[in-house]
């Protein structure tokens, strides 16, 4: 009986010892793992890199020129600018204007015509203009220049316009040469140069540019001469000889 109690005590003590050894081993193992984790370098965080844009498939082609009218007719090598507005500028006169276009702000002057500078212009140009209109002196020129300026600016402020240009510079004006058309509900597109001649506010000057609508330079000059004849017959603008 005493031997049985001694055996059970021995077995119990042995189990307690084994459990203690197991716990000590587990604790030591966890500590070693923690030390290794703390010694390891941190995992770097790399920001995502955006992919490079793909190269273009080919050279960028310019936008095709818009047609002069709404029927899809091409406009040769002219460019037609729509959504154009007049910018108020002291240098604006009867045939030269600062305009805001989709291509930026640019100064344009008209093909085929010349109006009097608002200050009368250079002496030689003033003499030529006075001789063209048959003035006995250069005194009426300033008033005629102001009349042409107000005529053109009033139309450009009141009407939608289209500027048709080849982007060639007029060195005398430091402006791009252009045809300017305005929309009229009854007449359709109106050429500003024709109207200036029609009302005796501009002289016709030599020009070899064909019209964007296909008319030759000679044909357009013929149209301008017809407009001028009408202005003379009605004694308008410079032809009324009453410009002070």
C-alpha positions as CSV (number, residue, x, y, z in Angstrom):
1,X,0.0,0.0,0.0
2,X,2.8,2.4,0.9
3,X,4.6,1.4,-2.3
4,X,1.6,2.3,-4.4
5,X,1.4,5.8,-3.0
6,X,5.1,6.4,-3.6
7,X,4.7,5.3,-7.3
8,X,1.8,7.7,-7.9
9,X,3.7,10.6,-6.3
10,X,6.7,9.9,-8.5
11,X,4.6,9.8,-11.7
12,X,2.9,13.1,-10.6
13,X,6.2,14.9,-10.0
14,X,7.6,13.7,-13.3
15,X,4.5,15.1,-15.2
16,X,4.9,18.4,-13.4
17,X,8.6,18.5,-14.4
18,X,7.8,17.7,-18.1
19,X,5.1,20.4,-18.2
20,X,7.5,22.9,-16.8
21,X,10.2,22.0,-19.3
22,X,7.7,22.3,-22.2
23,X,6.6,25.8,-21.0
24,X,10.2,27.0,-20.6
25,X,11.1,25.7,-24.1
26,X,8.0,27.5,-25.7
27,X,8.9,30.7,-24.0
28,X,12.5,30.6,-25.2
29,X,11.3,29.8,-28.7
30,X,9.0,32.8,-28.8
31,X,11.7,35.1,-27.5
32,X,14.1,34.0,-30.2
33,X,11.5,34.6,-32.9
34,X,10.8,38.1,-31.6
35,X,14.6,38.9,-31.7
36,X,14.9,37.7,-35.3
37,X,11.9,39.8,-36.4
38,X,13.2,43.0,-34.7
39,X,16.7,42.5,-36.3
40,X,15.3,42.1,-39.9
41,X,15.2,45.3,-42.1
42,X,11.7,46.7,-42.7
43,X,10.0,45.9,-46.0
44,X,10.4,49.0,-48.3
45,X,7.3,50.7,-49.5
46,X,7.6,51.5,-53.2
47,X,5.3,54.1,-54.7
48,X,3.6,53.0,-57.9
49,X,5.1,54.3,-61.0
50,X,2.8,55.7,-63.7
51,X,3.4,54.0,-67.1
52,X,5.0,56.2,-69.8
53,X,2.6,57.5,-72.4
54,X,2.6,55.6,-75.6
55,X,4.4,57.4,-78.5
56,X,2.0,58.9,-81.0
57,X,1.2,56.8,-84.0
58,X,2.5,59.4,-86.4
59,X,2.9,63.1,-86.9
60,X,0.0,65.3,-85.8
61,X,-2.0,66.4,-88.8
62,X,-3.3,70.0,-88.9
63,X,-7.0,70.4,-88.7
64,X,-8.6,70.7,-92.2
65,X,-9.5,74.1,-93.4
66,X,-13.2,74.9,-92.9
67,X,-15.3,75.6,-95.9
68,X,-16.2,79.2,-96.7
69,X,-19.8,78.4,-96.9
70,X,-21.9,75.7,-95.2
71,X,-22.0,73.4,-98.3
72,X,-18.7,71.7,-97.6
73,X,-16.8,73.3,-100.5
74,X,-13.0,73.3,-99.8
75,X,-11.3,76.6,-99.5
76,X,-8.0,76.0,-101.3
77,X,-5.1,76.7,-99.0
78,X,-6.9,79.4,-97.0
79,X,-7.8,78.9,-93.4
80,X,-11.2,80.0,-92.3
81,X,-11.5,81.3,-88.7
82,X,-14.9,81.3,-87.1
83,X,-15.9,82.4,-83.6
84,X,-14.0,85.6,-84.1
85,X,-14.7,88.8,-82.1
86,X,-13.4,92.4,-82.5
87,X,-11.1,93.6,-79.8
88,X,-11.3,97.3,-79.0
89,X,-7.9,98.9,-79.9
90,X,-6.8,102.4,-80.6
91,X,-5.0,101.2,-83.8
92,X,-8.2,99.8,-85.4
93,X,-9.2,101.7,-88.5
94,X,-11.2,101.1,-91.6
95,X,-9.3,98.2,-93.0
96,X,-7.1,96.9,-90.1
97,X,-8.4,95.3,-86.9
98,X,-7.3,93.5,-83.8
99,X,-9.3,90.3,-83.6
100,X,-9.7,87.5,-81.1
101,X,-9.7,84.2,-82.9
102,X,-9.4,80.5,-82.0
103,X,-5.7,80.9,-83.1
104,X,-5.1,83.7,-80.6
105,X,-5.2,87.5,-80.8
106,X,-4.0,88.8,-84.2
107,X,-4.2,92.0,-86.3
108,X,-5.7,91.6,-89.8
109,X,-5.9,93.9,-92.7
110,X,-8.1,93.5,-95.8
111,X,-7.0,92.3,-99.3
112,X,-7.7,94.6,-102.3
113,X,-8.6,97.8,-100.4
114,X,-7.0,100.6,-98.5
115,X,-8.7,103.1,-96.3
116,X,-7.4,106.4,-95.0
117,X,-5.4,106.3,-91.8
118,X,-7.3,108.0,-89.0
119,X,-4.5,110.5,-88.6
120,X,-4.3,111.1,-92.3
121,X,-1.3,108.8,-92.9
122,X,2.1,109.5,-94.3
123,X,2.4,112.5,-96.6
124,X,3.0,110.4,-99.8
125,X,0.1,108.0,-99.0
126,X,-2.1,110.9,-98.2
127,X,-1.4,112.6,-101.5
128,X,-2.1,109.3,-103.3
129,X,-5.4,108.9,-101.5
130,X,-6.5,112.5,-102.2
131,X,-5.7,112.1,-105.8
132,X,-7.6,108.8,-106.0
133,X,-10.8,110.4,-104.7
134,X,-10.2,113.7,-106.6
135,X,-9.8,115.9,-103.6
136,X,-8.3,119.3,-104.2
137,X,-6.4,119.0,-100.9
138,X,-5.6,116.5,-98.1
139,X,-7.9,118.2,-95.6
140,X,-10.9,115.9,-96.1
141,X,-8.8,112.7,-95.6
142,X,-9.0,112.6,-91.8
143,X,-12.8,112.9,-91.7
144,X,-13.0,110.2,-94.4
145,X,-10.6,107.9,-92.4
146,X,-12.8,108.3,-89.2
147,X,-15.9,107.6,-91.3
148,X,-14.4,104.4,-92.7
149,X,-13.3,103.3,-89.2
150,X,-16.7,103.8,-87.7
151,X,-18.4,102.1,-90.6
152,X,-16.2,98.9,-90.3
153,X,-16.1,98.7,-86.5
154,X,-19.9,99.1,-86.3
155,X,-20.4,96.2,-88.7
156,X,-17.8,94.0,-87.0
157,X,-19.3,94.6,-83.6
158,X,-22.8,93.8,-84.7
159,X,-22.3,90.7,-86.9
160,X,-20.8,87.3,-86.7
161,X,-17.7,87.2,-89.0
162,X,-15.4,84.7,-90.7
163,X,-11.8,85.6,-91.3
164,X,-10.2,83.9,-94.3
165,X,-6.4,84.1,-94.4
166,X,-3.2,82.5,-95.7
167,X,-1.3,83.9,-92.7
168,X,0.8,86.1,-94.9
169,X,2.0,89.4,-93.4
170,X,1.5,92.9,-94.8
171,X,4.8,94.4,-93.7
172,X,3.4,98.0,-94.0
173,X,0.6,97.2,-91.5
174,X,2.3,94.5,-89.4
175,X,-0.9,92.5,-89.8
176,X,-2.0,89.4,-91.6
177,X,-3.8,89.9,-94.9
178,X,-7.3,88.5,-95.0
179,X,-10.8,88.5,-96.4
180,X,-13.4,89.2,-93.8
181,X,-17.0,88.1,-94.3
182,X,-20.0,89.0,-92.2
183,X,-23.3,87.2,-92.1
184,X,-26.4,89.0,-93.2
185,X,-29.8,87.4,-92.9
186,X,-30.9,88.6,-96.3
187,X,-27.7,88.6,-98.3
188,X,-25.8,85.7,-96.7
189,X,-22.0,86.3,-96.5
190,X,-20.9,89.9,-97.2
191,X,-17.3,90.8,-98.0
192,X,-16.3,93.8,-95.9
193,X,-13.9,95.0,-98.7
194,X,-16.8,95.2,-101.1
195,X,-18.9,97.2,-98.8
196,X,-16.1,99.7,-98.1
197,X,-15.7,100.3,-101.8
198,X,-19.5,100.4,-102.3
199,X,-19.9,103.3,-99.9
200,X,-17.0,105.3,-101.1
201,X,-14.8,104.6,-98.0
202,X,-11.9,102.7,-99.5
203,X,-9.8,102.8,-102.7
204,X,-9.1,99.6,-104.7
205,X,-5.4,98.6,-104.6
206,X,-3.6,96.0,-106.8
207,X,-3.8,92.4,-105.5
208,X,-3.2,89.1,-107.1
209,X,-5.0,86.9,-104.6
210,X,-7.8,84.7,-105.9
211,X,-11.0,84.5,-103.9
212,X,-11.5,81.6,-101.5
213,X,-14.8,80.8,-103.2
214,X,-12.9,80.1,-106.5
215,X,-13.2,83.6,-108.2
216,X,-10.0,84.8,-109.7
217,X,-8.3,88.0,-108.6
218,X,-9.3,89.7,-111.8
219,X,-12.9,88.7,-111.4
220,X,-13.0,90.1,-107.8
221,X,-11.4,93.3,-109.0
222,X,-14.1,93.6,-111.6
223,X,-16.7,93.2,-108.8
224,X,-15.0,96.0,-106.8
225,X,-15.0,98.3,-109.8
226,X,-18.8,97.7,-110.2
227,X,-19.3,98.5,-106.5
228,X,-17.2,101.7,-106.9
229,X,-19.3,102.8,-109.9
230,X,-22.4,102.4,-107.9
231,X,-20.9,104.5,-105.1
232,X,-19.9,107.2,-107.5
233,X,-23.4,107.3,-109.1
234,X,-25.0,107.7,-105.7
235,X,-22.4,110.1,-104.4
236,X,-21.7,108.3,-101.2
237,X,-18.6,108.6,-98.9
238,X,-15.7,110.3,-100.6
239,X,-17.7,110.6,-103.8
240,X,-20.2,113.1,-102.4
241,X,-17.3,115.7,-102.3
242,X,-18.9,117.1,-99.1
243,X,-16.4,115.6,-96.6
244,X,-15.2,118.6,-94.6
